[in-house]
Amino acid sequence: MSTEPAHHHREDPEAELLAPRIVVIGNVSGAPQIPVGAEAMTVMVTLPPGSPGSAPHRHPGPAYGYVLKGEIIFELEGEPQRIVKAGQTFWEPGDVIHYRDGNNLDDAESVFLVTMFCPPGYPILEPVGADELARRRDR
């Protein structure tokens, strides 16, 4: 998928100035496994300065996020910890432990949006207990 802006041919040059500018900022390769009957929801998370974020957890389905403001520390099971900054995206395939989602900034809040695909009636975030963390830490 191209990350170049999409341009549409228009007969009226003035209309070209008003055309939307479309830029792909992230994508996920392969077909994500969305639970049957899932509902899509978008949540906004605001982390105060220095917030450690949520305790280790998982989601009942895949989630795709976009950082609006600041920087978050992002660590998923099986991946190295990384910093996701404003304007960048992240992906969680579901059924993996999300170890870290804290604010990387001590002097400003960070804000991100997440669109999740969850079966109806399930909590969007399920804490992971110490026993399971110990059993899966090698992943």
C-alpha positions in Angstrom: 0.0 0.0 0.0 1.4 3.4 -1.0 2.1 6.0 1.6 2.0 8.8 -1.0 -0.9 11.2 -0.9 -3.8 10.2 -3.1 -4.6 12.8 -5.7 -7.8 12.8 -7.8 -8.0 14.5 -11.2 -10.5 17.4 -11.3 -11.4 19.6 -14.1 -11.6 22.7 -11.9 -8.2 23.8 -10.7 -9.7 25.7 -7.7 -11.5 22.5 -6.6 -8.1 20.8 -6.5 -7.0 23.2 -3.8 -10.0 22.1 -1.7 -9.5 18.3 -2.3 -8.8 16.2 0.7 -5.2 15.1 1.2 -5.1 11.4 2.1 -1.9 9.8 3.5 -1.6 6.3 4.8 0.1 6.5 8.2 0.2 2.8 9.1 -1.1 -0.6 8.0 -1.1 -4.2 9.2 0.0 -7.0 6.8 -2.1 -10.1 6.6 -5.7 -10.5 7.6 -6.2 -9.7 11.2 -8.2 -12.3 13.2 -11.4 -10.4 14.2 -13.7 -12.4 16.5 -17.0 -13.5 14.9 -19.7 -11.1 15.8 -17.3 -8.5 17.1 -18.2 -4.9 17.5 -15.7 -2.1 16.7 -15.1 0.6 19.2 -12.7 3.4 19.4 -11.4 4.6 22.8 -9.2 7.5 23.7 -6.6 7.0 26.4 -5.0 10.0 28.2 -1.9 9.3 30.2 -0.8 12.0 32.8 2.9 12.9 32.8 4.9 10.0 34.0 2.0 7.6 34.1 3.0 3.9 34.0 -0.2 3.1 32.2 -2.2 -0.1 32.7 -1.0 -3.1 34.4 -0.1 -6.1 32.1 -3.3 -7.1 30.3 -4.7 -8.5 27.1 -7.7 -7.6 24.9 -10.4 -10.0 23.6 -9.7 -9.1 20.0 -7.3 -7.1 17.9 -6.6 -3.4 18.4 -5.1 -0.7 16.2 -3.8 2.5 17.8 -2.7 5.9 16.8 -0.8 8.3 19.1 -2.3 11.8 19.0 0.0 13.5 21.4 3.2 12.8 23.3 5.0 9.4 23.4 4.0 6.0 24.8 6.2 3.2 26.0 4.8 0.1 24.1 5.7 -3.5 24.9 3.8 -6.5 23.6 4.6 -10.2 24.3 7.1 -11.4 21.8 8.3 -7.9 20.7 11.0 -5.6 22.1 9.8 -2.5 24.0 9.6 0.6 21.8 8.5 4.2 21.9 5.5 5.2 19.8 5.4 8.9 19.2 2.6 11.3 18.1 1.6 10.5 14.5 2.7 6.8 14.7 0.6 3.7 14.9 0.7 0.4 16.8 -1.0 -3.0 16.4 -2.1 -5.6 18.9 -3.2 -8.9 17.3 -5.2 -10.0 20.4 -4.5 -12.8 22.9 -1.0 -11.5 23.6 0.1 -9.9 26.8 0.4 -6.1 26.6 3.2 -5.5 29.2 3.6 -1.7 28.9 1.6 1.3 27.6 2.9 4.1 29.8 3.7 7.7 29.2 7.3 8.2 28.1 7.1 11.8 29.1 7.5 13.1 32.7 6.5 16.7 31.8 3.5 16.3 29.5 0.5 14.1 29.0 0.3 11.6 26.1 -2.9 10.7 24.3 -3.7 7.8 22.0 -6.7 6.4 20.2 -7.4 2.6 19.9 -9.9 1.0 17.7 -10.7 -2.5 19.1 -12.7 -5.4 17.6 -14.2 -7.2 20.6 -17.0 -9.7 21.1 -20.0 -8.0 22.6 -20.1 -8.2 26.4 -16.4 -8.7 27.0 -14.3 -6.2 28.9 -12.0 -4.3 26.6 -9.0 -4.9 29.0 -8.4 -8.1 31.0 -5.6 -7.9 33.6 -3.1 -10.7 33.5 -2.2 -12.3 36.9 1.3 -12.9 38.3 1.1 -16.7 37.7 0.3 -16.3 34.0 3.0 -13.6 33.6 5.6 -16.0 35.0 4.5 -18.9 32.7 4.6 -16.7 29.6 7.6 -14.5 30.3 9.8 -16.4 27.9 7.7 -15.4 24.9 
